[in-house]
Amino acid sequence: MRSKFLAYLILSLLAGTHSAVVSAQVRAIYDQGSSALTRQLQRLQTTASVLHTGAHPDDEDSALIAYHARRLSARTAYLSLTRGSGGQNIIGAEQSDALGVIRTEELLQARRLDGAQQLFTRANDFGFSKYRTEASQLWPEETLLGDMVRAIRMFRPTVIVSRWNGSPADGHGHHQFAGYLTPLALEAAADPNRFPDQIADGLRPWQAQKLYTGQRINPDATDMPSLVVNTGEYDPATGHSYFEIGMQGRSQQKTQQMGSLELRGRQLSGLQLVSSQLDASGRERESTIFTGIDTSINGLAIFEQDATSTFAGLLADLQTAAAEVLSQYDPL
């Protein structure tokens, strides 16, 4: 009898431990029930994708990522050069690689909420650096460039958004280095002669259509960015604004004391267009980062050499069916 009781007690404790581990994982309520179905139906309408880049966990514009993933229904990812192992830790004693493991999980938790994917390069976070030249001395540029190119060729983004522009205004030397590498990676990813080992592995060159960098919005409206996004827009499917969702994700980065107020109302993010593959004569006034780019399902026909092929007809049928399903769906 005693042995049965002990066995029962041990099993109960193990079950309790298992439950504690599972419940520690963030569950995005936006990816459940009618909200999840609404989002999936919206994503069926577009082929848009965007890759955000930065140097560390917490560099990303969390609200903008949530806006791109959940408002524009774009396939969205954040590529961080490092895992943040050289940063602070206000909630424990872990440092170096152990801290990198924790910060990796914090980013994964954040992405579960804002709706994006998370990518990394092999850069080691060696701590604070004031200058890009210092980062260049300690980081193998060609190796990290190759990592970024591989990420671009695998993710195949329509647009790339760099958090940093590569200038001293970025502050941290790692930030400057990330801003410096991003346009180089965009260019190299489209060149079949760069990193041929990746081509041998089955990857193909990929040309992103636009590159933006983050830009502050000055209160006096001088030097305005080319695109201003209101991430405070309300999403009726979730009952939250995209800024609120982004801040919920940012608050997961607890080691960095990143708890953020989930403010309602107008919240702005600025983006500066750096380069574009679009014909200048045909460019429209931008309303989103995808303005002027065909992100419809029909647009996939450009990958088929025969424009009159059955493939194009099937794409048209698919787009019509996807639009019809969304128009008939009522989450209420």
C-alpha positions in Angstrom: 0.0 0.0 0.0 2.8 2.4 1.0 4.7 1.6 -2.3 1.5 2.4 -4.3 1.1 5.7 -2.5 4.7 6.7 -3.2 4.3 5.7 -6.8 1.2 7.8 -7.1 2.9 10.7 -5.3 5.9 10.6 -7.7 3.7 10.4 -10.7 1.7 13.4 -9.4 4.8 15.4 -8.9 6.1 14.5 -12.4 2.8 15.5 -13.9 2.9 18.8 -12.0 6.4 19.5 -13.2 5.4 18.7 -16.8 2.4 21.0 -16.5 4.7 23.8 -15.2 7.1 23.5 -18.1 4.3 23.5 -20.7 2.5 26.5 -19.1 5.7 28.4 -19.1 5.5 28.6 -22.9 3.6 31.7 -24.3 0.4 30.8 -26.0 -0.8 33.6 -28.4 -4.5 33.9 -28.0 -4.5 35.5 -31.4 -3.6 32.1 -32.9 -6.6 30.3 -31.5 -10.2 30.1 -32.4 -11.8 32.6 -34.9 -8.8 35.0 -34.7 -6.5 32.3 -35.9 -8.8 31.3 -38.8 -9.3 35.0 -39.8 -5.5 35.4 -39.9 -5.0 32.2 -42.0 -7.7 33.3 -44.5 -6.1 36.7 -44.8 -2.7 35.1 -45.4 -4.1 33.1 -48.3 -4.7 36.4 -50.1 -1.0 37.4 -50.4 2.5 36.2 -51.2 4.2 39.2 -49.4 7.1 38.6 -47.1 9.5 40.8 -45.2 12.8 40.2 -43.4 13.8 42.5 -40.5 17.5 42.6 -39.6 19.4 43.8 -36.5 22.4 43.0 -34.3 20.8 41.8 -31.0 17.6 40.5 -29.4 15.6 43.7 -28.5 17.0 45.7 -31.6 13.8 44.9 -33.5 10.9 47.3 -34.0 8.4 44.9 -32.3 5.3 46.9 -33.2 6.3 47.1 -36.8 6.9 43.3 -36.9 3.5 42.7 -35.5 2.0 45.1 -38.0 3.7 43.4 -41.0 2.8 39.9 -39.8 -0.7 40.5 -38.5 -2.0 43.6 -40.4 -0.4 43.0 -43.8 -0.6 39.2 -43.4 3.0 39.0 -44.7 5.3 36.1 -44.0 7.6 37.9 -41.5 11.0 37.1 -39.8 13.6 38.9 -37.7 17.3 38.0 -38.4 19.5 38.9 -35.4 23.2 38.7 -35.9 23.8 37.6 -32.3 21.9 35.8 -29.5 22.6 38.6 -27.0 25.1 36.6 -24.9 27.1 39.7 -24.1 24.2 41.7 -22.7 22.9 42.3 -19.2 20.8 39.9 -17.1 18.6 41.6 -14.5 16.8 38.4 -13.4 19.6 35.9 -12.8 23.3 35.1 -12.7 23.6 33.6 -16.1 26.1 35.2 -18.4 27.8 34.4 -21.8 26.5 31.3 -23.5 24.0 30.5 -20.8 22.5 34.0 -21.2 22.5 33.5 -24.9 20.3 30.5 -24.5 17.8 32.4 -22.3 17.7 35.4 -24.7 17.2 33.0 -27.6 14.1 31.6 -25.9 12.9 35.1 -25.0 13.0 36.0 -28.7 11.2 32.8 -29.7 8.5 33.7 -27.1 8.2 37.2 -28.5 7.8 35.8 -32.1 5.0 33.5 -30.9 3.1 36.7 -30.0 3.9 39.1 -32.8 3.5 36.4 -35.4 7.0 36.3 -37.0 9.8 33.8 -37.4 13.2 34.1 -35.7 16.5 33.7 -37.5 20.2 34.1 -36.3 23.7 34.2 -37.7 26.8 32.8 -35.9 28.0 36.1 -34.6 29.2 36.0 -31.0 28.1 38.9 -28.9 31.4 40.0 -27.3 29.8 42.9 -25.4 29.6 46.6 -25.9 31.4 48.1 -28.8 31.5 51.8 -29.7 32.8 51.5 -33.3 32.0 49.4 -36.3 35.7 49.0 -36.9 36.0 47.1 -33.6 33.2 44.8 -34.6 34.9 44.3 -38.0 38.1 43.2 -36.2 36.4 40.7 -34.0 33.8 39.3 -36.4 34.6 37.5 -39.6 32.8 39.7 -42.1 32.6 37.2 -45.0 31.3 34.4 -42.7 28.6 36.6 -41.3 27.7 38.0 -44.7 27.4 34.4 -45.9 25.1 33.6 -43.0 22.9 36.6 -43.9 22.9 35.6 -47.6 21.9 32.1 -46.7 19.0 33.4 -44.6 17.8 35.6 -47.4 18.0 32.8 -50.0 16.1 30.5 -47.7 13.4 32.9 -46.5 13.1 34.7 -49.9 11.7 38.1 -48.6 9.9 40.4 -50.9 11.3 43.4 -48.9 14.1 43.7 -46.3 13.9 46.2 -43.4 17.2 47.0 -41.6 16.8 48.4 -38.1 20.1 50.2 -38.5 21.7 52.2 -41.4 25.3 51.5 -40.7 26.3 55.0 -39.6 27.7 56.3 -36.3 24.2 57.5 -35.5 23.3 53.8 -34.8 25.4 54.0 -31.6 26.5 50.6 -30.7 29.3 49.2 -33.0 27.3 46.0 -33.5 24.3 48.1 -34.7 26.6 49.9 -37.2 28.0 46.6 -38.4 24.5 45.1 -38.9 23.4 48.2 -40.9 26.5 48.0 -43.0 26.1 44.3 -43.8 22.4 44.3 -44.7 22.6 46.0 -48.1 25.7 43.9 -48.9 23.7 40.8 -48.1 20.8 41.9 -50.2 23.1 42.4 -53.2 25.1 39.2 -52.7 22.0 37.1 -52.3 20.9 37.9 -55.8 24.4 37.2 -57.3 24.7 33.5 -58.4 28.5 33.9 -58.2 28.5 34.8 -54.5 28.7 31.9 -52.0 28.5 29.2 -54.6 28.6 26.5 -51.9 25.0 27.6 -51.1 24.0 27.2 -54.7 25.5 23.7 -54.6 23.4 22.9 -51.5 20.3 23.6 -53.5 19.6 27.3 -52.7 18.9 29.7 -55.5 19.8 33.4 -55.9 17.1 35.7 -54.5 16.4 39.4 -55.3 14.5 41.3 -52.7 12.6 44.1 -54.3 13.2 46.9 -51.7 15.4 47.8 -48.8 14.3 50.1 -46.0 16.0 51.3 -42.8 14.4 52.4 -39.6 14.3 56.2 -39.2 13.2 58.3 -36.2 10.2 60.7 -36.7 11.1 64.2 -35.6 8.4 66.1 -33.7 9.0 69.2 -35.9 8.3 67.1 -39.1 11.7 67.8 -40.6 13.6 65.1 -42.5 10.5 62.9 -42.5 11.0 59.2 -43.5 9.6 58.0 -46.8 7.0 55.9 -45.1 5.3 56.4 -41.7 3.3 53.4 -40.3 0.7 53.7 -37.6 1.2 50.5 -35.6 -1.5 51.7 -33.2 -4.2 50.7 -35.6 -6.8 48.6 -34.0 -7.3 45.0 -35.1 -11.0 43.9 -34.7 -10.0 40.2 -35.1 -7.9 40.2 -31.9 -9.3 43.2 -29.9 -5.8 44.8 -29.7 -3.7 47.2 -31.7 -0.6 46.0 -33.4 1.5 48.1 -31.1 -0.1 46.4 -28.1 0.7 43.0 -29.6 4.3 44.0 -30.3 4.7 45.3 -26.8 3.4 42.0 -25.4 6.1 40.2 -27.3 8.7 42.8 -26.3 7.8 42.2 -22.6 9.0 38.6 -22.9 12.6 39.9 -23.0 12.8 39.9 -19.2 16.6 39.7 -18.9 16.8 43.1 -20.5 14.1 44.7 -18.5 12.1 45.2 -21.6 8.6 45.3 -20.0 6.7 47.7 -22.1 3.4 49.6 -21.7 0.7 48.3 -24.1 -0.5 51.8 -25.1 -3.5 52.4 -27.2 -3.9 55.1 -29.8 -1.7 56.4 -32.6 1.8 54.9 -32.5 4.2 55.6 -35.4 7.2 53.8 -36.9 9.3 55.5 -39.6 11.0 53.8 -42.6 13.4 55.2 -45.1 13.6 53.7 -48.6 17.2 52.9 -49.4 17.0 51.0 -52.6 14.3 49.5 -54.9 14.2 47.2 -57.9 11.1 49.0 -59.2 11.2 51.2 -62.3 11.4 54.8 -60.9 8.8 56.0 -63.5 6.3 53.5 -62.2 6.7 54.0 -58.5 3.6 55.0 -56.6 3.3 57.1 -53.4 3.9 54.4 -50.8 1.2 53.3 -48.4 3.0 50.1 -47.3 6.4 48.6 -47.9 4.8 46.5 -50.6 3.4 49.3 -52.7 4.2 48.8 -56.4 5.0 45.1 -55.9 2.6 42.4 -57.1 2.1 40.3 -54.0 -1.1 38.6 -55.3 -1.3 34.8 -55.9 -1.5 35.6 -59.6 1.9 37.3 -59.3 3.6 33.9 -58.9 3.1 33.4 -62.6 6.4 35.3 -63.2 8.2 32.2 -62.1 6.7 30.3 -65.1 8.3 31.0 -68.4 5.1 30.3 -70.4 2.7 33.0 -69.3 -0.2 31.2 -71.0 0.5 27.9 -69.2 -2.0 26.0 -67.1 0.0 27.1 -64.1 -1.2 30.7 -64.6 -4.8 29.6 -64.9 -4.6 27.5 -61.7 -3.2 30.5 -59.9 -6.1 32.7 -61.0 -8.5 30.0 -59.8 -6.7 29.8 -56.5 -6.8 33.5 -55.9 -10.5 33.7 -56.8 -11.3 30.8 -54.4 -9.2 32.4 -51.6 -11.0 35.7 -51.9 -14.4 34.1 -52.0 -13.8 32.1 -48.8 -12.6 35.2 -47.0 -15.6 37.3 -48.1 -18.0 34.7 -46.9 -16.3 34.1 -43.5 -17.9 36.0 -40.5 -15.9 35.5 -37.3 -18.8 36.9 -35.3 
